[in-house]
Amino acid sequence: MTPLDKNKDVSRKSGELESFLVENDVHIYKGALVVLNNAGYLEPATNAADKVLAGVAYEECDNTLEGHSQGGKSCRVYRKGMFKFATADLVQADVGIKCYVEDDQTVNDAGAATQGIVAGTVVEIESATVVWVDIALGVLQGALSAAANADE
């Protein structure tokens, strides 16, 4: 490749909303935390090994219908923003800490003792069972983890 010697229009994405191919035989609901599995396909978030946070589902995607296949459908995903999730163990003193995926609608503070999939940063405790999370850290850590695995 050679350096530019004139102006060039470059393709650009904002990165806020991206589309990912969906794993076979999964149903993703709008508003769900979603992860990429080790094959690079999107699925509902679970606290399981070899997954990285992709973001929050912008739309529902049912890849369980007749004729379903791995990558046969795609789903748009929010990659930035603050979202409301369920919690059972986050309190006011946890504002500003990392929180972790428990399932596709729940976050907690027990990442080190489990698979440790970062969901993001706690920004507000709305109640004993509801928390607001900025997902930017989770998406970034997911991208860094995926890049590190690709280098191995």
Buried (B, 14 or more C-beta within 10 A) or exposed (E): EEEEEEEEEEEEEEEEBBEBBBBBEBBBBEBBBBBBBEEEBBBBBBBEEEBBBBBBBBBEBEBEEEEBEBBEBBBBBBBBBEBEBBBEBBEEEBBEEBBBBBBBBBBBBEBEEBEBBBBBBBBEBEEEEEBBBBBBBBBBBBBEBBEEEEEE
